[in-house]
Amino acid sequence: MQNHHHLFLTEGDFVRVMALQPHPSLRAELERAIVVPPEAIPSSVVAMNSKLRYLDEAAGVSRQIQIVYPEDANVAHGKISVLAPVGAALLGLEVGHAIDWNFPNGETRRLRVEEVLQQFEADANDEVREEPLPNSSSRTSELHAVV
C-alpha cells in the first residue's frame, strides 16, 4: 500500500471504528492513521458523522453524504456506513485529497473529497484551527472494500 498523505482520526472515532472489527485491510488503514484529540481535528477532515460532498472521478458524479456508524446507515437519506466502501474510503481524508479504492465488484474508483459541509468534531469546538495538514493530492490503497 502506497500513501502520499496522512490519514487523521479522532481518538473516539478510532476506538469506536476499531471496535466494529473491520475487515483486516480497513483495520490496517486505520492503524496507520494519526490519532488526535477531538479538539485537534481540522474542520477540513472527514470524521465520523461528517456531512460532505465527494467526487467519484471515474463516473464524473458528485454526491453529498454523511458517514455514520452501521446502525445509523440509511442509503435513501445519504447516511453511508463507515464499513461500506465509500464510507471506509473517505474517513480521515482532507478536502482536496483523493483515494483509489477497490470495490467489491473488482473495480477501482478514485474518490475525492470536495467539501466537508459539517463536521461534528469541529462544530463542538470553539477554537479555529488554521494549521493545514501535510498536503498531497492523492493516496493509493490496495484495500478490499468492506460491505
C-alpha positions as CSV (number, residue, x, y, z in Angstrom):
1,M,0.0,0.0,0.0
2,Q,1.4,3.4,-1.0
3,N,0.1,6.5,0.7
4,H,1.0,10.1,-0.1
5,H,-0.5,11.9,2.8
6,H,-1.7,11.4,6.3
7,L,-5.0,10.0,7.5
8,F,-6.4,11.7,10.6
9,L,-8.9,10.3,13.0
10,T,-10.1,11.5,16.4
11,E,-9.4,9.2,19.4
12,G,-13.1,8.4,19.8
13,D,-13.6,7.6,16.1
14,F,-10.5,5.3,16.1
15,V,-11.6,3.4,19.1
16,R,-15.2,3.0,18.0
17,V,-14.5,2.0,14.4
18,M,-11.8,-0.5,15.5
19,A,-14.4,-2.0,18.0
20,L,-16.6,-2.8,14.9
21,Q,-13.9,-5.3,14.0
22,P,-13.5,-4.1,10.4
23,H,-12.1,-6.1,7.5
24,P,-8.3,-6.7,8.0
25,S,-7.5,-4.3,5.1
26,L,-9.5,-1.5,6.6
27,R,-8.0,-2.2,10.0
28,A,-4.5,-1.8,8.5
29,E,-5.6,1.6,7.0
30,L,-6.9,2.7,10.4
31,E,-3.8,1.6,12.2
32,R,-1.6,3.9,10.1
33,A,-3.8,6.9,11.0
34,I,-2.6,9.8,13.1
35,V,-5.0,9.7,16.0
36,V,-5.6,13.1,17.7
37,P,-7.9,14.5,20.4
38,P,-11.3,15.8,19.0
39,E,-10.3,19.4,19.5
40,A,-7.2,18.9,17.3
41,I,-9.0,17.6,14.2
42,P,-9.2,20.2,11.4
43,S,-12.6,21.1,10.2
44,S,-11.5,20.1,6.6
45,V,-11.0,16.4,7.6
46,V,-13.8,13.8,7.2
47,A,-14.6,12.5,10.6
48,M,-17.4,10.2,11.8
49,N,-20.9,11.8,11.3
50,S,-19.4,14.4,8.9
51,K,-21.6,15.6,6.1
52,L,-19.5,16.0,2.9
53,R,-19.5,16.2,-0.8
54,Y,-17.2,13.9,-2.8
55,L,-16.5,13.4,-6.4
56,D,-16.4,9.9,-8.0
57,E,-13.8,10.8,-10.7
58,A,-14.4,7.8,-12.9
59,A,-18.1,8.4,-13.0
60,G,-17.8,12.2,-13.0
61,V,-20.5,12.3,-10.4
62,S,-20.5,14.5,-7.2
63,R,-22.5,13.2,-4.2
64,Q,-23.4,14.5,-0.8
65,I,-23.4,12.0,2.0
66,Q,-23.0,11.6,5.8
67,I,-20.6,9.0,7.1
68,V,-22.2,7.2,10.0
69,Y,-21.9,4.0,12.2
70,P,-23.5,0.9,10.7
71,E,-26.6,1.1,13.0
72,D,-27.4,4.7,11.7
73,A,-26.9,3.9,7.9
74,N,-29.8,4.8,5.6
75,V,-28.7,5.0,2.0
76,A,-32.0,6.6,0.9
77,H,-31.2,9.5,3.2
78,G,-27.5,9.7,2.2
79,K,-26.3,8.2,5.5
80,I,-23.5,5.8,4.5
81,S,-21.9,3.3,6.9
82,V,-18.2,3.6,7.7
83,L,-18.0,-0.1,6.8
84,A,-19.4,0.5,3.3
85,P,-16.8,1.0,0.5
86,V,-17.4,4.8,0.1
87,G,-17.5,5.4,3.9
88,A,-14.4,3.4,4.6
89,A,-12.6,5.2,1.7
90,L,-13.4,8.7,2.7
91,L,-12.9,8.6,6.5
92,G,-9.9,10.6,7.6
93,L,-9.3,12.3,4.3
94,E,-8.9,16.1,4.0
95,V,-10.7,18.4,1.5
96,G,-8.9,18.1,-1.9
97,H,-7.4,14.7,-1.2
98,A,-8.4,11.6,-3.1
99,I,-8.1,7.8,-2.7
100,D,-8.1,5.0,-5.2
101,W,-10.4,2.4,-3.6
102,N,-11.1,-1.2,-4.6
103,F,-14.8,-2.0,-4.6
104,P,-16.4,-5.5,-4.2
105,N,-17.0,-5.8,-7.9
106,G,-13.2,-5.6,-8.5
107,E,-13.4,-2.0,-9.9
108,T,-11.0,0.6,-8.5
109,R,-12.5,4.1,-8.2
110,R,-10.9,7.4,-7.3
111,L,-12.9,9.3,-4.8
112,R,-12.0,13.0,-4.0
113,V,-13.3,15.0,-1.0
114,E,-14.7,18.2,-2.4
115,E,-16.1,19.8,0.7
116,V,-16.8,19.0,4.4
117,L,-20.2,20.6,4.8
118,Q,-20.5,19.8,8.5
119,Q,-18.0,18.1,10.8
120,F,-19.4,17.5,14.2
121,E,-16.0,17.3,15.9
122,A,-15.1,20.8,14.7
123,D,-18.6,22.2,15.5
124,A,-18.2,21.0,19.1
125,N,-15.0,23.1,19.5
126,D,-14.9,26.9,19.6
127,E,-11.4,27.4,18.5
128,V,-10.4,28.0,14.9
129,R,-7.7,25.7,13.5
130,E,-5.5,27.4,10.9
131,E,-2.6,25.0,10.6
132,P,-3.0,22.9,7.4
133,L,-2.4,19.2,7.3
134,P,0.5,17.9,5.1
135,N,-0.6,18.4,1.5
136,S,-0.9,15.8,-1.1
137,S,-3.3,15.2,-4.0
138,S,-3.9,11.5,-3.5
139,R,-3.3,8.4,-1.6
140,T,-3.4,4.9,-3.0
141,S,-4.8,1.9,-1.2
142,E,-4.9,-1.7,-2.1
143,L,-7.7,-2.4,0.3
144,H,-10.5,-4.7,-0.4
145,A,-13.8,-2.9,0.3
146,V,-15.9,-3.9,3.2
147,V,-19.6,-4.3,2.5
